[in-house]
Amino acid sequence: MGFYLAQAEDALYKVSASDGAVTTLTLYPGVTLDTTRRPRGAVLGRMIAWVHSPNRSLWIDEANHVWPLALSAPTSAPSLAAGGGSGLTGAYRAKVTFLVKDDFGNVLLESDFSPLSSTSAALANSDLTYSNLPVSPDSIVNARRIYRTASGPGTTYFIAFDVEDNVTTTISDGTSDESIALNVAPTDLGPAPSNRIELICVWKDRLWAKIPEYPDYVYFSALRKPYAWPATHSYECGPVGADLYGVTGFIPRRDELGVCRRNVLWKIIGDGPSNFSRIKVVEGVGCMAPDSIVIIRDVGYWLGEDGVYTWGPEGVLCISRDTVHPWFTTDAHFNRATFSQAVAFWNPRDDTYNLLLSAAGSTTLNRWVSYDTRRKIWLGPHLTSVSTPTAAALLEDADDLFLPCLGFADGHIRKLNQSGFSDDGAAIAFDVITKFHSGENPDLTHYWGELSVLTKVESAGTLTITPTVGRLDATAGAAITHTLTTGRERLRRLGVGALCSLRFQQSTNAQGVTIYGYEIPFHELGRR
């Protein structure tokens, strides 16, 4: 059974997927969480990378260990000299890395190499003594690895042995060159590109990152080694210096990694550093909000400057332009200045892409809209009034089934798709306003007849329906009550006017409402 992480204020919590039990995690010494930065994570294997909000990027495992994502490398080289034992002849060089091992001796973290030692004096059947071995300031380091050349000294380094502590500074080694010949030093070690990683994702079993210092570049780790970041593992995704934002998001599809800027979409293809390549997909279209990116069945969805876009087998498409274009291009609905803070998630039950936005005049995520990927229609804007959403994620429940959740400013994580209609005893208000119906001729006055409503049959409850008949400036009329136990009910006549709109409301705790449809017969009366 898995777990997920949540940050509230300046603390980090582990939440069990099986029962919701919360465990406060102890941060690594010297690590603080910036409450003004939205945390971001990525899962690689059985561990989670946690970045952006911590001042040093973190790595968390299921045993509640909170480690730095990468270890600082040794800053000094060991000193080499001939020892008093036997076994080696020739001259040698060496370098050292810091290690974190588990109880079974498996390497969990390894730093980059130390500087190279000076060449040792020529040995004549003696052992090799290492002194001034560097000691790591990271308290989790519990071993160091010695790499040395064969006699010569050569230019190829081999794993000689491990020093199983972070204390010893002098040690001797008489292991023959033949014994270490198969243990060639790895070529994919390297330091993390920055203490603070801003954006992160997993693609092709590697971590991919954007850092604040070089926003126009992406960096990637070694294969299944989140602690190893070779210096050659980076790509420019320009144009460099074109804006202050640089890379604004990752779209990790199956065989392509999308790298977004605000007005450009690049992609990286290939299977590894030997054949990775960068290709420009489209110019003039980009991503405004890193946390608006969601992958649904290998199709990427995200918020651009003028709408919501997808990238899949059919290329890059704008899915909002034909129906709700004004939502994203005018100031009537949402605060476009806060688009960069938008958050999105997929609800698999409804198969909807859900986007949290700020209402016009607001700076909090107090509205959300949904795109039904099956019916190709937009729904909303919606309001969640219990608290202000701050984060969204698709998690898993006790049965390992998808469970969309929202994090809120009041410190709660709320599960969606629940069978009941109650927020811990508080009612979840149902409030829907329809469009203005015009009978396809808004310039004519209409007679709007008896309203007929079809709803799901409930065991109790009523639905309040408030009609507005007239022009766009008309005032609401008297409310009508629909009994939810009837399923279908014919109600009163609505009146005379050019247009007609309905508002459906219900705010009784634990009372469900499902509207299947409604019908309003009408007649044209003529032009006034």
C-alpha positions in Angstrom: 0.0 0.0 0.0 1.3 3.4 -1.0 1.5 6.8 0.6 1.5 10.4 -0.5 3.1 13.6 0.7 1.5 16.8 1.7 3.0 20.1 2.8 1.1 22.4 5.1 2.8 25.7 6.0 6.4 24.8 6.8 5.9 21.1 7.7 5.9 17.9 5.6 3.5 15.1 6.2 3.2 11.5 5.0 -0.4 10.4 4.5 -1.2 6.7 4.2 -3.3 5.7 1.2 -4.9 2.8 3.1 -6.4 4.6 6.1 -5.4 8.3 5.8 -3.1 8.2 8.8 -0.9 11.2 9.0 2.8 11.1 10.0 4.8 14.3 10.5 8.2 13.9 8.8 11.4 15.2 10.3 13.2 17.4 7.8 16.8 16.9 7.1 19.1 19.1 9.2 19.3 22.6 7.7 16.3 22.1 5.4 13.4 24.6 5.6 10.3 24.8 3.6 9.3 28.1 1.9 5.6 28.6 2.4 5.5 31.0 -0.6 6.6 28.4 -3.0 4.3 25.6 -4.2 6.0 22.2 -3.6 6.3 19.8 -6.6 7.2 16.1 -6.6 8.0 13.2 -8.8 8.0 9.5 -8.1 10.9 7.4 -9.3 10.9 3.8 -8.1 9.7 3.7 -4.5 10.8 7.1 -3.6 9.6 10.7 -4.1 11.6 13.7 -5.1 10.3 16.9 -3.3 11.4 20.2 -4.8 10.8 23.9 -5.1 9.6 24.7 -1.6 12.6 23.2 0.3 15.9 25.2 0.2 17.6 21.9 -0.6 15.8 19.4 -2.8 14.7 16.3 -0.9 14.2 12.5 -1.4 11.7 10.7 0.7 11.2 6.9 1.0 8.4 4.7 2.4 10.4 4.3 5.7 9.9 8.0 6.5 13.6 8.9 5.7 13.9 12.5 4.4 17.2 12.8 2.6 18.8 15.4 0.4 18.2 14.6 -3.3 21.9 14.6 -4.0 25.0 14.6 -1.7 27.6 17.3 -1.8 30.9 15.9 -3.2 34.2 15.8 -1.3 36.1 19.0 -1.8 39.6 17.6 -1.1 41.6 14.7 -2.5 43.1 11.9 -0.5 46.8 11.7 0.0 48.6 8.6 -1.2 51.9 7.0 0.0 53.6 3.6 0.2 52.5 1.6 3.2 54.1 -1.1 5.3 52.3 -4.1 3.8 52.7 -5.9 0.5 50.8 -6.5 -2.8 51.2 -3.5 -5.1 54.0 -2.3 -7.4 53.9 0.9 -9.4 52.4 4.4 -9.0 48.7 5.1 -8.4 46.1 7.9 -8.2 42.8 7.8 -6.4 39.5 9.7 -5.8 36.7 9.3 -3.3 32.9 9.6 -3.2 30.5 9.8 -0.3 27.8 7.0 0.1 24.6 6.3 1.9 24.0 2.6 2.3 21.0 0.7 3.7 21.2 -2.0 6.3 21.8 -4.6 3.6 24.8 -2.7 2.1 22.9 -1.4 -0.9 23.9 2.0 -2.2 21.1 4.5 -1.9 23.0 7.7 -2.6 26.4 8.5 -4.0 28.1 11.8 -4.4 30.2 13.1 -7.3 33.9 12.4 -7.2 36.5 14.2 -5.1 39.4 15.9 -6.8 42.1 13.5 -8.0 44.9 12.7 -5.7 48.5 13.4 -6.6 50.3 10.5 -8.0 51.7 8.2 -5.3 55.4 7.4 -4.9 56.3 4.3 -6.8 55.4 1.2 -4.7 57.6 -1.9 -4.7 55.5 -4.7 -3.4 53.9 -2.7 -0.6 50.3 -1.7 0.2 48.9 1.8 -0.6 48.1 4.1 2.3 45.3 6.7 1.9 45.4 9.6 4.3 43.4 12.8 4.7 40.3 10.9 3.5 37.6 13.6 3.2 34.7 13.4 5.7 31.2 14.4 4.7 29.3 17.2 6.6 26.1 15.4 5.7 25.1 13.3 8.7 23.4 10.6 6.7 26.7 9.6 5.0 27.8 6.3 6.4 30.4 5.1 4.0 32.9 6.3 1.4 34.0 4.6 -1.8 37.7 4.6 -2.9 38.4 4.6 -6.7 41.9 4.0 -7.8 43.9 3.4 -11.0 45.8 0.3 -11.8 49.6 0.4 -11.8 51.0 3.1 -14.0 49.1 5.2 -13.0 46.6 4.7 -15.8 43.6 6.9 -16.6 40.9 4.3 -15.9 39.5 4.2 -12.4 38.2 1.1 -10.6 36.3 0.5 -7.4 39.0 -0.4 -4.9 36.9 -0.8 -1.7 34.5 1.0 0.7 35.3 2.6 3.9 32.3 1.7 6.1 32.1 4.9 8.1 32.3 8.7 7.8 35.1 9.0 10.4 38.3 7.2 9.4 40.8 9.4 7.7 43.7 7.0 7.1 43.5 3.5 5.7 45.7 1.0 3.8 44.9 -1.1 0.7 46.8 -4.0 -0.8 44.1 -5.3 -3.2 45.7 -6.4 -6.4 45.0 -4.7 -9.8 43.6 -8.0 -11.1 41.0 -8.1 -8.3 39.5 -4.8 -9.1 39.8 -5.0 -12.9 36.1 -5.7 -13.5 34.8 -2.9 -11.2 35.2 0.1 -13.5 34.1 3.4 -12.0 30.7 4.7 -13.1 30.7 7.5 -15.7 27.3 8.9 -14.8 28.0 10.5 -11.4 27.6 14.3 -11.0 26.3 16.9 -8.6 22.7 18.1 -8.6 22.3 21.1 -10.9 21.1 23.3 -8.0 20.1 23.1 -4.4 16.7 24.3 -5.4 15.0 22.7 -8.3 11.9 24.6 -9.6 10.2 22.0 -11.9 10.7 18.3 -12.0 9.2 15.2 -13.7 10.1 11.6 -14.5 10.6 10.4 -18.0 12.5 7.4 -19.3 13.4 6.4 -15.7 15.2 9.7 -15.2 14.5 12.9 -13.3 14.2 16.0 -15.5 14.5 19.4 -13.9 14.5 23.1 -14.4 16.5 25.3 -12.0 16.1 29.0 -11.3 19.8 29.9 -12.1 19.5 28.7 -15.8 15.8 28.8 -16.7 16.3 28.2 -20.4 17.9 24.8 -19.9 16.6 21.3 -18.7 18.8 18.9 -16.8 18.4 15.1 -16.4 19.7 12.5 -14.0 21.4 9.2 -14.7 19.3 6.2 -15.4 17.5 5.2 -12.1 20.0 7.3 -10.1 18.2 10.4 -8.9 21.3 11.4 -7.0 23.5 11.5 -10.1 23.5 14.4 -12.5 26.4 14.3 -15.1 27.5 17.7 -16.3 26.8 16.8 -19.9 23.1 15.9 -19.1 21.4 19.2 -20.2 19.6 20.7 -23.2 19.0 24.3 -24.1 15.3 25.0 -24.8 15.5 28.5 -26.0 15.5 31.1 -27.2 17.9 31.9 -24.3 17.1 35.1 -22.5 13.9 35.7 -24.5 11.9 36.2 -21.2 12.2 35.9 -17.5 10.4 32.6 -17.2 12.3 30.2 -19.4 11.0 26.6 -19.2 7.5 26.7 -17.8 6.5 23.0 -17.7 7.1 19.4 -18.6 4.7 17.1 -20.5 6.0 13.6 -20.0 4.2 11.5 -22.6 5.2 7.9 -23.4 7.8 8.4 -26.1 8.1 12.2 -26.1 9.0 14.7 -23.3 7.4 18.0 -23.9 9.3 21.0 -22.7 7.2 24.2 -22.6 8.0 27.8 -22.6 5.3 30.5 -22.6 5.3 30.7 -26.4 7.2 27.6 -27.5 6.8 23.8 -27.2 9.9 21.6 -27.6 10.0 17.9 -27.3 12.8 15.5 -26.5 12.9 12.0 -28.0 15.1 9.0 -27.7 16.0 6.3 -25.2 19.2 7.7 -23.6 22.0 10.3 -23.7 23.5 8.7 -26.8 20.4 9.3 -28.9 18.3 11.9 -27.0 17.5 14.8 -29.4 15.5 18.0 -29.1 12.9 19.1 -31.7 10.7 22.2 -31.8 7.0 21.2 -32.0 5.2 24.5 -32.3 6.0 28.2 -31.9 3.5 30.8 -30.7 1.8 28.3 -28.3 3.1 27.6 -24.8 2.2 26.9 -21.2 1.4 29.6 -18.6 1.0 27.3 -15.6 3.3 24.4 -14.8 0.7 22.8 -12.5 -2.0 23.0 -15.2 -0.3 20.2 -17.1 -2.1 16.8 -16.9 -1.5 13.7 -19.0 -4.6 11.7 -19.8 -4.1 8.6 -21.9 -0.9 9.9 -23.4 -2.4 13.3 -24.3 -1.1 16.3 -22.5 -3.5 19.1 -21.4 -2.4 22.5 -20.2 -3.3 26.2 -19.9 -1.9 28.6 -22.4 -2.2 32.3 -22.6 -5.4 32.2 -24.7 -7.0 28.9 -23.7 -6.5 25.2 -22.9 -4.4 23.2 -25.3 -3.8 19.5 -25.9 -0.8 17.7 -27.4 -1.3 14.2 -28.7 -1.4 12.1 -31.9 -3.3 14.9 -33.7 -0.7 17.5 -32.8 -1.2 20.6 -30.8 -4.9 21.7 -30.5 -6.8 24.5 -28.7 -9.9 22.8 -27.2 -11.4 26.0 -25.7 -11.4 28.3 -28.7 -14.7 27.2 -30.4 -16.9 27.3 -27.2 -15.4 29.2 -24.2 -12.8 31.4 -25.8 -13.9 34.5 -23.7 -13.1 32.6 -20.5 -9.4 32.9 -21.3 -9.2 36.0 -23.4 -11.3 38.6 -21.5 -11.4 39.8 -17.9 -15.1 39.0 -17.4 -14.7 35.5 -15.9 -11.2 35.0 -14.5 -8.2 36.9 -13.3 -5.8 36.3 -16.2 -2.9 37.8 -14.2 -2.9 34.7 -12.0 -3.0 32.2 -14.8 0.6 31.1 -13.9 -0.8 29.8 -10.6 -3.5 27.6 -12.1 -3.7 24.0 -11.0 -5.4 21.1 -12.8 -6.2 17.4 -12.2 -7.9 14.5 -14.0 -11.1 13.0 -12.6 -11.2 9.5 -14.0 -14.8 8.8 -12.9 -16.2 11.7 -15.0 -13.2 11.6 -17.4 -12.8 15.4 -17.0 -9.8 17.7 -17.1 -10.4 20.1 -14.2 -8.7 23.5 -14.0 -8.6 25.6 -10.9 -8.5 29.4 -11.5 -9.0 32.7 -9.8 -12.3 34.6 -10.3 -12.0 38.1 -11.8 -10.9 40.4 -9.1 -9.5 37.6 -6.9 -6.0 36.2 -6.5 -7.0 32.8 -4.9 -8.1 29.6 -6.7 -11.8 30.1 -5.9 -13.2 28.8 -9.2 -12.8 25.8 -11.4 -13.9 24.6 -14.9 -14.1 21.1 -16.4 -13.6 19.7 -19.8 -15.4 16.5 -20.5 -12.9 14.6 -22.7 -15.6 12.1 -23.9 -18.3 14.6 -24.9 -15.9 17.3 -25.8 -17.8 20.0 -23.8 -16.9 22.5 -21.2 -18.7 22.8 -17.8 -18.5 25.6 -15.3 -17.4 27.9 -14.0 -17.9 26.1 -10.6 -17.4 27.4 -7.1 -16.1 25.4 -4.0 -17.0 27.6 -1.0 -16.0 25.4 1.9 -12.5 26.7 1.7 -9.9 27.9 -0.9 -8.3 25.1 -2.9 -4.5 25.3 -2.9 -3.4 22.0 -4.6 -4.8 19.1 -6.5 -3.7 15.5 -7.2 -4.8 12.2 -8.5 -4.0 9.8 -5.6 -5.0 6.2 -4.9 -7.4 4.8 -2.2 -7.1 1.7 0.0 -8.0 -0.5 -3.0 -5.4 1.1 -5.2 -8.1 2.8 -7.2 -7.7 6.4 -8.5 -8.9 9.0 -6.1 -8.9 12.7 -7.1 -8.2 15.0 -4.1 -8.0 18.7 -3.4 -5.8 20.4 -0.8 -7.3 23.5 0.9 -6.1 26.6 2.7 -7.8 25.4 5.9 -5.3 22.5 6.1 -7.6 19.7 5.0 -7.3 17.3 2.1 -10.7 16.5 0.7 -11.6 13.4 -1.3 -13.7 13.8 -4.4 -16.2 11.3 -6.0 -17.7 10.4 -2.6 -21.1 8.7 -2.4 -22.4 11.2 0.2 -23.1 14.9 -0.1 -21.6 16.3 3.1 -18.4 17.9 4.1 -18.0 16.5 7.6 -21.5 17.5 8.6 -21.6 20.7 6.5 -23.8 21.0 3.4 -22.3 21.0 0.0 -24.3 23.6 -1.9 -25.7 22.8 -5.3 -26.1 26.0 -7.3 -26.5 26.0 -11.1 -27.4 28.8 -13.4 -28.4 28.0 -17.0 -27.8 30.0 -20.0 -30.4 32.5 -21.3 -32.7 30.6 -23.6 -33.9 32.7 -26.6 -35.9 30.3 -28.7 -33.2 30.9 -31.4 -34.6 34.4 -31.8 -33.5 36.7 -29.0 -35.1 39.8 -30.6 -38.6 38.4 -30.2 -40.8 38.4 -27.1 -41.7 34.8 -26.0 -44.4 33.2 -23.9 -42.6 30.6 -21.6 -45.0 27.9 -20.5 -45.1 25.2 -17.9 -41.6 24.1 -16.7 -41.0 20.3 -16.6 -38.1 19.0 -14.7 -36.6 15.5 -14.7 -34.3 14.5 -11.8 -33.0 11.4 -10.2 -35.5 10.0 -7.7 -34.3 10.7 -4.1 -35.7 9.4 -0.9 -36.4 13.0 0.3 -35.6 16.6 -0.5 -36.6 19.5 -2.6 -34.9 21.6 -5.3 -35.4 25.4 -5.5 -35.8 26.7 -9.0 -35.7 30.5 -9.6 -36.6 31.7 -13.1 -35.5 35.0 -14.7 -37.6 36.1 -17.7 -37.1 39.2 -19.7 -34.0 40.9 -21.1 -30.5 40.5 -19.7 -31.2 43.1 -17.0 -34.4 41.3 -15.8 -34.8 40.6 -12.1 -35.4 37.1 -10.8 -38.9 35.9 -10.4 -40.6 34.0 -7.6 -38.9 30.7 -6.6 -40.5 27.3 -7.5 -40.1 24.2 -5.5 -39.5 20.8 -7.2 -39.9 17.7 -5.1 -37.0 15.3 -5.6 -39.0 12.2 -4.7 -41.1 12.5 -7.9 -38.4 12.2 -10.5 -40.5 14.2 -13.0 -42.7 17.1 -12.2 -44.6 19.7 -14.2 -44.4 23.1 -12.5 -45.9 26.5 -13.1 -45.8 28.8 -16.2 -42.7 31.0 -16.3 -44.1 34.1 -18.0 -43.5 36.5 -20.9 -40.2 37.9 -22.0 -37.5 37.7 -24.7 -35.2 35.4 -22.7 -35.5 32.9 -20.0 -32.9 31.5 -17.5 -33.2 29.1 -14.6 -31.2 28.9 -11.3 -31.3 25.5 -9.5 -30.3 25.5 -5.8 -30.2 23.0 -3.0 -28.1 23.3 0.2 -29.4 20.6 2.6 -26.7 18.6 4.2 -26.3 15.0 2.9 -29.0 15.6 0.2 -28.1 14.5 -3.3 -29.3 16.2 -6.5 -29.0 15.0 -10.1 -30.7 16.9 -12.9 -31.3 14.8 -16.0 -33.0 17.6 -18.0 -35.8 20.2 -18.2 -38.2 21.4 -20.8 -39.9 24.8 -21.3 -42.5 25.0 -24.0 -42.6 28.5 -25.6 -44.4 30.6 -28.3 -43.2 33.6 -30.2 -45.4 36.7 -29.5 -43.7 39.1 -31.8 -41.4 42.1 -31.7 -41.9 45.1 -29.4 
